[in-house]
Amino acid sequence: MRIGLLTDGGYPYATGESRLWCDRLVRGLAPHEFDLFALSRSAEQEAAGWVRLPAQVVGVRTAPLWTADEDTLGLHAPRGPLARLLTGGGARTYARRERRRFAAHFADLAASVCAAAGPERARTDAGHPEGGAESRLADERFTRGLYGLAELAWEHGGLPAALRSETAVRILEAACRAPGTGRTVQTATVTDLLAFAAELDRVLRPLSLDWYEEDGLGAVDLCHATAGGAAALPGLLAKRFFGVPLLVTEHAVRVRAHYLASGGAPVSAPVRALLANLHGQLATEVYRQADLITPGNTHARRWQERCGADPAKLRTVYPGMEAARFAALGESEDDGGPDTLVWVGRIEPAKDLIGLLHAFAEVRLAEPDARLRIIGAPAPGPAGAAYLARCRELAVQLFPEEGAVGFEEIGGPEVPELTQAYAAGGVVVLSSVVEGFPISLVEAMFCGRATVSTDVGAVVEVIGGTGLVVPPRNPRALADACLALLRDPERRARLGAAARARALELFTVEQNLAAFHGIYLELIARAPVRERPHPATHDGPRPFATPPEAHVLDHWPERAGRERADRTPSWAGAGSGDA
């Protein structure tokens, strides 16, 4: 079958999220064909190029979300007589009728976003029927506005220019001032509205792409969105225009990520509130239309249910990781030494290395020979470098003696490879205050290492009793757990062996590929033939783009109004011989 793989800021680019997981999926499901529809997040990501693609990738279409230049985006060209409406600089304007259509659809979208209540709607719906009715009305207006704008963009183009127009800002202002909106939204200034309009244009940019054609998303049998949000938008339109089934995989729920990031973002409170409502409404629609949703862990699943996902559509599929690279260390008897703690990951505030350093100060008081090795690179950008500098400064203040704490990077002279990072100590520590699916923790489990972790994200689900878990932001509890394992080698060995066995059972590439292979077949089996309502010239049902069987007699329905072809084999005819 032919799969349309929808990505946002990742595969096939060499940098970005989920690129390794997507590459393993495509390479591991070689019998299928894949069309990639990729959204890029920055000029730097595009400059880094693509990873080497396998033969089963039959087509790649890309589009940037980081620029407002319509000439470089691969957007839909206006159709029919509206082609003459092109203006200079690539911006497209609408005729009077299309301006009225845009204003009506955008008013629906703006009203729903301004009145929405984000993920808290589920609680309101359950306890207050009237509030639930209001939420349902907001959902209906959101879908009416979203698909109305999508159809307008498909037919006439020009949506990015319209979203940045004065008309759009005036409609947003009226929606914010309308009765029933929250206090924060009502205080939005013109500057806030302009900022939100720019962000709205970026989020809705996939509506204007030229992917919704017979040789684009109309040619695939199944859309697999590897994230929510913008990545799933093309899947929504493919389902609406062509009836293509939609599968959504989320290892980290985009709505959750937005809420966590919004507090420190350099935007005003009204803009944060509007963005939260927008992403919440979009997530609700994605979950409603998806044929199946595969969260990467139960923590993500709870967020999806809170945003309106039907539990009957949810099926947890853990990310697959390559166990072979850690086999030698995991099967060896090397315990890494009884006096060294190891932290591995990306250095950023969410990892709370400040708390880890304070916890290690408590460990050193009880065990003066203990060491801490922090192995990892800072997060991209000035914030990551500043946080690393702050951690180094604190380490010098707390541990003036040389050798107590070391900061290293994988690929350096002492830690040339990832496996050697986990071999550097007897206990692996995760000190995060925010975490999705803890990749470094799973890697430590494959290596047979005992672990001490904070209770955030999917940590407890991943560990499953094979490591020690303490509350986040509690250096004293973190220190006590580390000391308990440093002083008990038998317990370390027992927990490490149990952790490796659990990782081999649940978190390998093989289990991930087997799960998605079965899901693909299941979704395709539900709808082997589909009608194409758009474009209207197609006059009959359409089978798989790539049928699983090349020659099946009397299987596919014939097009309406056409006579059935004579499929009687020549050897079975009347003149083939006497019986």
C-alpha positions in Angstrom: 0.0 0.0 0.0 1.0 3.6 -0.4 1.4 5.7 2.8 1.4 9.5 3.0 3.8 10.3 5.9 3.2 13.8 7.3 6.0 15.4 9.3 6.5 18.7 10.9 10.1 19.9 11.6 11.7 16.5 11.2 12.1 13.7 8.6 13.5 13.8 6.0 15.6 16.7 7.3 18.9 15.8 9.0 17.9 17.8 12.0 14.7 18.1 13.9 12.2 16.0 15.9 11.3 12.3 15.3 13.6 11.9 12.3 15.2 8.7 13.6 11.9 7.2 14.5 10.5 8.0 11.0 13.5 6.7 9.3 13.3 3.4 11.1 9.6 3.1 10.3 10.1 3.7 6.6 13.1 1.4 6.3 11.5 -1.3 8.5 8.2 -1.4 6.4 9.9 -2.0 3.1 6.9 -3.7 1.4 5.0 -0.4 1.5 5.6 2.7 -0.5 5.9 6.1 1.2 5.2 9.6 0.0 6.7 12.2 2.4 4.9 15.5 3.0 7.3 17.5 5.2 7.0 20.9 6.8 10.3 22.6 7.7 10.8 24.9 10.7 13.8 27.0 9.8 16.2 28.0 7.1 19.0 26.3 9.1 17.1 23.0 9.0 16.7 23.2 5.3 20.3 24.1 4.9 21.4 21.0 6.8 19.8 18.9 4.0 18.1 15.5 4.1 19.0 12.1 5.4 19.6 9.4 2.8 16.2 8.1 1.8 15.5 4.4 1.1 14.1 3.1 -2.1 10.6 2.7 -0.7 10.2 6.5 -0.6 8.6 7.2 -3.9 8.1 11.0 -3.6 8.9 13.9 -1.4 7.1 17.3 -1.1 8.3 20.0 1.3 7.1 23.4 2.4 8.5 25.9 4.9 6.5 27.3 7.8 9.2 29.8 8.7 8.7 32.4 5.9 5.8 34.6 4.8 7.1 34.8 1.2 4.3 33.2 -0.8 6.4 32.8 -3.9 8.7 30.2 -2.1 6.0 28.1 -0.5 4.5 26.0 -3.2 1.0 27.4 -2.5 -2.0 26.8 -4.6 -2.3 29.1 -7.6 -5.7 30.8 -8.1 -8.1 28.8 -10.3 -10.2 29.9 -13.2 -10.8 33.6 -13.7 -9.2 34.6 -10.4 -5.7 34.1 -12.0 -5.9 37.7 -13.0 -6.1 38.8 -9.4 -2.4 38.2 -8.8 -0.6 41.3 -7.6 3.0 42.3 -7.2 5.3 40.7 -4.7 3.5 37.4 -4.7 0.5 38.5 -2.6 -2.9 37.5 -3.9 -6.1 39.3 -3.3 -9.7 38.2 -3.6 -12.6 39.5 -5.6 -15.7 40.7 -3.8 -17.4 37.3 -3.6 -14.3 35.6 -2.3 -13.7 38.4 0.3 -17.2 37.8 1.6 -16.5 34.0 1.8 -13.2 34.7 3.6 -14.8 37.1 6.1 -17.6 34.6 7.0 -15.3 31.6 7.4 -12.7 33.6 9.3 -15.3 35.1 11.6 -16.4 31.5 12.6 -12.8 30.5 13.3 -12.0 33.7 15.3 -15.2 33.4 17.3 -14.5 29.8 18.2 -10.9 30.5 19.2 -11.8 33.5 21.3 -14.5 31.6 23.1 -12.7 28.3 23.5 -11.5 27.0 26.9 -8.7 24.7 25.8 -8.3 21.3 27.4 -10.5 22.2 30.3 -13.5 21.8 28.1 -13.8 18.1 29.0 -14.3 19.0 32.7 -16.8 21.7 31.8 -18.8 19.4 29.6 -19.0 16.7 32.2 -20.2 19.0 35.0 -22.2 21.7 33.3 -24.4 20.8 30.4 -24.9 24.4 29.4 -21.1 24.9 29.3 -20.8 21.8 27.3 -23.3 23.1 24.7 -21.3 26.3 24.4 -18.1 24.2 23.8 -19.9 22.2 21.2 -21.0 25.3 19.5 -17.4 26.6 19.5 -16.2 23.3 18.0 -18.8 23.5 15.2 -17.8 27.1 14.4 -14.2 26.1 14.4 -14.6 23.2 12.0 -16.9 25.3 9.7 -14.4 28.1 9.6 -11.4 25.8 9.2 -12.7 23.8 6.3 -14.3 26.8 4.7 -10.9 28.5 4.6 -9.3 25.3 3.3 -11.8 25.1 0.4 -11.3 28.8 -0.4 -7.5 28.3 -0.4 -7.9 25.2 -2.6 -10.1 26.9 -5.1 -8.5 30.4 -5.2 -5.3 30.6 -3.3 -4.4 33.8 -1.5 -5.1 32.7 2.0 -1.8 33.8 3.6 -2.3 37.4 2.3 -5.9 37.4 3.6 -4.9 36.2 7.1 -2.5 39.1 7.3 -5.0 41.7 6.1 -6.7 44.5 7.9 -10.0 42.7 7.5 -8.6 39.7 9.5 -7.4 41.9 12.3 -10.8 43.7 12.5 -12.6 40.4 12.7 -10.2 39.2 15.4 -10.8 42.4 17.4 -14.6 42.0 17.1 -14.4 38.4 18.3 -12.2 39.3 21.3 -14.6 42.1 22.4 -17.7 39.9 22.0 -19.7 38.9 25.1 -18.6 35.6 26.6 -14.9 35.8 25.9 -12.4 35.6 28.8 -11.0 38.6 30.5 -7.5 37.9 29.2 -8.7 37.8 25.6 -10.8 40.9 25.9 -7.7 42.9 26.9 -5.9 42.2 23.6 -4.5 45.3 22.0 -3.9 45.9 18.3 -0.3 44.8 18.7 -1.5 41.6 20.3 -3.9 41.0 17.4 -1.3 41.5 14.8 1.0 39.1 16.6 -1.7 36.5 16.8 -2.7 37.0 13.2 1.0 36.3 12.1 1.1 33.1 14.2 -2.3 32.1 12.9 -1.0 32.5 9.3 1.9 30.2 10.2 -0.2 27.5 11.9 -2.8 27.5 9.0 -0.2 27.6 6.2 -0.7 23.9 5.3 -4.2 24.8 4.2 -2.7 26.7 1.2 -0.3 24.1 0.0 -0.6 22.4 -3.4 -0.6 18.9 -1.9 -4.3 18.2 -2.3 -4.3 16.9 -5.9 -4.8 13.5 -7.6 -1.1 13.0 -7.8 -0.5 14.3 -4.2 -2.4 13.2 -1.1 -5.2 12.0 -3.4 -2.9 9.2 -4.6 -2.2 7.6 -1.1 -4.1 4.9 0.6 -3.4 6.1 4.2 -2.2 9.3 5.8 0.1 8.9 8.8 0.7 12.1 10.7 3.8 11.8 12.9 2.7 14.7 15.1 -0.4 16.7 15.9 -0.9 20.3 15.0 0.4 21.5 11.6 1.5 18.1 10.6 -2.0 16.7 10.9 -3.7 19.5 9.0 -2.9 18.0 5.5 -4.3 14.7 6.8 -7.5 16.4 7.8 -7.9 17.9 4.3 -6.9 14.6 2.6 -9.7 12.9 4.5 -12.2 15.6 3.7 -11.4 15.9 0.0 -10.5 12.3 -0.9 -11.7 10.1 2.0 -8.1 9.0 2.9 -8.0 7.3 6.3 -6.0 9.3 8.9 -3.6 7.8 11.5 -2.1 10.2 14.1 1.0 9.4 16.2 2.1 11.6 19.0 5.1 10.9 21.2 4.8 14.4 22.8 1.3 16.0 22.7 1.7 19.4 20.9 -1.0 21.1 23.1 1.0 20.1 26.2 4.3 21.3 24.6 2.6 24.6 23.8 1.3 25.1 27.3 4.8 24.4 28.8 6.5 26.7 26.4 4.1 29.6 26.6 5.0 30.7 30.1 8.5 31.8 29.0 7.7 32.9 25.5 8.2 36.7 24.8 4.5 37.2 24.1 1.7 38.9 26.0 -0.9 37.1 28.1 -3.7 37.7 25.5 -1.6 36.2 22.7 -0.7 33.2 24.9 -4.4 32.7 25.7 -5.4 32.9 22.0 -2.7 30.5 21.0 -3.7 28.1 23.7 -7.3 28.2 22.5 -6.2 27.8 18.8 -4.0 24.7 19.5 -6.7 23.2 21.8 -9.4 23.5 19.1 -7.1 22.2 16.4 -6.2 19.2 18.6 -9.8 18.4 19.3 -10.6 18.4 15.6 -7.6 16.2 14.7 -8.6 13.7 17.4 -12.2 13.7 16.2 -11.3 13.0 12.6 -8.5 10.5 13.1 -9.4 6.9 12.4 -6.8 5.8 15.0 -4.5 7.6 17.4 -1.3 6.0 18.6 0.2 7.9 21.6 3.8 7.0 22.5 3.0 6.5 26.1 0.1 6.6 28.7 1.1 10.1 29.7 0.5 11.4 26.2 -2.7 9.4 26.1 -4.1 11.1 29.1 -3.5 14.5 27.5 -5.2 13.4 24.3 -8.2 12.2 26.2 -8.4 15.5 28.0 -8.4 17.2 24.7 -11.4 15.2 23.5 -9.9 12.0 22.0 -12.2 9.1 22.0 -10.6 6.3 24.2 -11.9 3.7 21.7 -9.6 5.3 19.0 -6.4 5.3 21.3 -3.8 2.6 21.1 -0.5 3.1 22.9 2.6 2.2 20.7 5.9 2.8 22.4 8.8 4.3 20.3 11.2 1.7 19.0 14.9 2.0 19.7 17.9 0.0 18.5 18.8 -2.4 21.2 21.8 -4.0 19.4 24.1 -1.0 19.9 23.7 -1.4 23.7 23.9 -5.2 23.7 27.6 -5.6 24.5 27.4 -3.3 27.6 24.0 -4.7 28.7 25.2 -8.3 28.6 28.6 -7.6 30.3 29.3 -7.8 34.0 30.8 -4.3 34.1 28.7 -2.4 36.7 30.4 1.0 35.9 31.9 1.3 39.4 30.2 2.0 42.8 31.2 5.6 43.1 30.1 7.4 39.9 26.7 8.9 39.0 26.1 9.6 35.3 23.6 12.1 33.7 23.1 11.9 29.9 21.0 14.3 27.8 20.5 17.7 26.3 21.5 20.5 28.8 18.6 22.9 29.3 16.5 24.3 32.2 13.8 21.5 31.9 16.5 19.0 32.9 17.1 20.7 36.3 20.8 20.2 36.5 20.9 22.9 39.2 18.8 20.6 41.4 21.0 17.7 40.5 24.1 19.6 41.5 22.6 20.4 44.9 21.6 16.8 45.3 25.1 15.7 44.6 26.4 18.0 47.2 24.4 16.0 49.7 25.8 12.8 48.2 29.4 14.0 48.6 28.8 14.8 52.3 27.9 11.1 52.9 30.3 9.6 50.3 33.4 11.8 49.8 34.7 9.7 46.9 31.5 9.9 44.8 31.8 11.5 41.3 29.2 13.1 39.0 29.7 13.0 35.2 27.3 15.3 33.2 27.5 14.1 29.6 25.7 16.1 26.9 25.6 19.2 24.7 23.6 22.4 25.5 20.3 23.0 23.8 20.6 25.0 20.5 20.6 28.8 20.9 21.9 31.3 23.5 19.5 30.0 26.2 21.2 26.6 26.2 24.7 28.0 26.4 23.7 30.3 29.2 22.2 27.5 31.2 25.4 25.4 30.8 27.5 28.3 31.9 25.3 28.7 35.0 25.7 25.0 35.8 29.4 25.2 35.5 29.6 28.2 37.8 27.5 26.5 40.4 29.6 23.3 40.2 32.8 25.3 40.9 31.1 27.0 43.9 29.8 23.7 45.4 32.8 21.5 44.5 36.0 23.5 44.6 38.0 20.2 44.6 39.1 19.0 41.2 37.4 15.9 39.7 34.2 15.8 41.7 32.0 17.0 38.8 32.8 16.8 35.1 31.0 18.3 32.0 31.6 16.3 28.9 30.2 15.8 25.4 29.6 12.6 23.4 32.2 12.5 20.7 35.0 13.9 22.9 38.2 12.0 23.8 36.8 10.5 27.0 33.3 9.7 25.7 33.6 9.0 22.0 30.3 7.1 21.7 26.9 7.1 23.4 27.4 3.6 24.9 30.5 4.7 26.7 28.5 7.5 28.4 26.3 4.9 30.1 29.4 2.7 30.8 31.0 5.6 32.7 29.1 5.1 36.0 27.1 2.6 38.1 24.0 4.7 38.4 22.2 6.8 35.7 20.3 9.8 37.0 17.4 11.7 35.4 16.6 14.9 37.2 14.1 16.6 34.9 11.1 18.7 36.0 9.5 18.3 32.5 9.8 15.2 30.4 7.8 13.4 27.7 9.1 10.0 26.8 12.5 9.7 28.5 14.8 8.4 25.8 18.0 8.5 27.9 16.3 6.4 30.5 15.4 3.7 28.0 19.0 3.7 26.7 20.2 3.2 30.3 17.8 0.3 30.7 19.1 -1.3 27.5 22.6 -1.0 29.0 21.5 -2.8 32.2 22.1 0.2 34.4 20.2 1.0 37.6 18.5 4.3 37.5 17.2 7.1 39.7 14.6 9.4 38.1 12.2 12.1 39.0 8.5 11.4 38.7 7.6 13.4 35.5 6.1 12.6 32.2 6.2 8.9 31.3 9.0 8.0 33.7 7.0 5.8 36.0 5.4 4.0 33.0 8.8 3.4 31.4 10.6 2.3 34.6 7.8 0.0 35.7 9.4 -0.8 39.1 12.9 -1.4 37.7 14.4 1.8 39.1 14.0 4.3 41.9 11.7 7.3 41.3 11.5 10.5 43.5 9.5 13.7 43.3 10.9 16.4 41.0 12.5 19.5 42.5 13.5 17.6 45.7 17.3 17.4 45.9 17.2 15.7 49.3 15.1 12.8 48.0 17.2 12.5 44.8 20.4 12.4 47.0 18.9 9.7 49.3 17.9 7.5 46.3 21.4 7.8 44.7 23.1 6.9 48.0 20.9 3.9 48.4 22.1 2.5 45.1 25.7 3.5 45.4 25.9 1.6 48.7 24.2 -1.6 47.5 25.9 -3.3 44.5 23.5 -6.3 44.6 20.5 -4.1 44.4 22.1 -2.2 41.5 22.7 -5.4 39.6 19.2 -6.7 40.2 17.5 -3.5 39.1 19.8 -3.2 36.1 19.0 -6.7 34.9 15.2 -6.2 35.4 15.4 -2.8 33.5 17.2 -4.4 30.5 14.6 -7.2 30.3 11.8 -4.7 30.4 13.4 -2.5 27.7 13.9 -5.6 25.4 10.3 -6.5 25.8 8.6 -3.1 25.2 10.9 -0.6 23.6 12.6 -2.3 20.6 12.4 -1.3 17.0 10.9 -4.7 16.2 7.9 -4.3 18.4 7.2 -0.8 17.0 7.4 -2.0 13.4 5.1 -5.0 14.1 2.6 -2.7 15.8 2.4 -0.2 12.9 2.4 -2.9 10.2 -0.7 -4.4 11.8 -2.3 -0.9 12.2 -1.8 -0.1 8.6 -3.5 -3.3 7.5 -6.3 -2.8 9.9 -7.1 0.8 8.8 -6.9 -0.1 5.1 -9.2 -3.1 5.6 -11.9 -0.8 7.0 -12.1 1.2 3.8 -10.6 -0.6 0.7 -12.6 1.5 -1.7 -13.4 5.2 -1.4 -15.4 7.8 -3.4 -13.6 11.0 -4.4 -15.9 13.9 -3.8 -13.2 16.4 -4.8 -12.7 17.0 -7.7 -16.2 16.4 -8.9 -15.1 15.0 -12.3 -14.2 11.6 -10.9 -17.3 9.4 -11.6 -16.6 6.2 -9.6 -15.1 4.4 -6.7 -11.3 4.2 -6.4 -9.4 1.1 -5.1 -6.0 1.2 -3.4 -3.3 3.3 -5.1 -1.1 0.2 -4.8 -3.4 -2.9 -4.5 -2.2 -5.7 -2.2 -3.1 -8.2 -5.0 -2.4 -7.4 -8.6 -4.8 -9.8 -10.1 -8.0 -10.5 -8.2 -11.1 -11.5 -10.3 -14.5 -10.0 -9.6 -13.1 -8.0 -6.7 -13.1 -4.3 -7.4 -16.5 -2.5 -8.1 -17.0 -1.2 -11.6 -17.5 2.4 -12.3 -21.2 3.4 -12.5 -22.7 3.4 -16.0 -20.1 1.1 -17.5 -20.7 -2.5 -18.6 -18.9 -5.3 -16.9 -15.9 -6.6 -18.8 -16.0 -10.2 -19.8 -13.5 -11.9 -17.5 -14.2 -15.5 -18.6 -10.9 -17.3 -19.2 -10.3 -18.3 -22.8 -9.8 -21.9 -21.9 -13.3 -22.0 -20.3 -15.1 -20.9 -23.5 -17.5 -23.0 -25.5 -15.0 -23.6 -28.2 -12.2 -24.8 -25.9 -12.9 -28.5 -26.5 -15.2 -31.3 -25.5 -15.8 -32.1 -21.9 
